[in-house]
Amino acid sequence: GFDCSGYVCWVYNQAGYDVGRTTANGLWNQCQHISEAKPNPVIWSFSKALTTPGMSHVGLYLGNGMMVSAGDPIKYANIHSSYWESHLAGFGRLSK
C-alpha cells in the first residue's frame, strides 16, 4: 500500500518528474504555491493536522473540488467537505 506522499511521489516519478520519495511537507517545499482557481495540469492539494507543524497530507487535485486522496483506501475526496475545508492548507504545482 501507499501513504499519501508515497502515492503522489510514485505518480509523479512515473510521469517523468524527479521527486524521489519525500513527505507531504517535502513536496510542499518543492512546489510553486498556487490558488485552486489556477488551471490544471494536475496540482497537489495540501492539508495539515492541527497538532503537527508543516503539511501532513497531500493529494492529487483533479479540479471541480475533487482530489485523489491516498489513505485507506485510495479514493476520491471532495475538498469542500467539512473535514477538508477545516484542514486544507493550499495548492501547489511542480515544474518539470
Secondary structure as the mmCIF struct_conf table of DSSP 4:
data_model
#
loop_
_struct_conf.conf_type_id
_struct_conf.id
_struct_conf.beg_label_comp_id
_struct_conf.beg_label_asym_id
_struct_conf.beg_label_seq_id
_struct_conf.end_label_comp_id
_struct_conf.end_label_asym_id
_struct_conf.end_label_seq_id
HELX_RH_AL_P HELX_RH_AL_P1 CYS A 4 GLN A 14
TURN_TY1_P TURN_TY1_P1 ALA A 15 GLY A 16
BEND BEND1 ARG A 21 ARG A 21
HELX_RH_AL_P HELX_RH_AL_P2 ALA A 24 GLN A 30
BEND BEND2 CYS A 31 CYS A 31
STRN STRN1 GLN A 32 ILE A 34
TURN_TY1_P TURN_TY1_P2 GLU A 36 ALA A 37
BEND BEND3 LYS A 38 LYS A 38
HELX_LH_PP_P HELX_LH_PP_P1 PRO A 39 ASN A 40
BEND BEND4 PRO A 41 PRO A 41
HELX_LH_PP_P HELX_LH_PP_P2 VAL A 42 VAL A 42
STRN STRN2 ILE A 43 SER A 47
TURN_TY1_P TURN_TY1_P3 LEU A 50 THR A 51
BEND BEND5 THR A 52 GLY A 54
STRN STRN3 HIS A 57 GLY A 63
TURN_TY1_P TURN_TY1_P4 ASN A 64 GLY A 65
STRN STRN4 MET A 66 SER A 69
BEND BEND6 GLY A 71 PRO A 73
STRN STRN5 LYS A 75 ASN A 78
TURN_TY1_P TURN_TY1_P5 ILE A 79 HIS A 80
BEND BEND7 SER A 81 SER A 81
HELX_RH_AL_P HELX_RH_AL_P3 SER A 82 HIS A 87
STRN STRN6 LEU A 88 ARG A 93
#
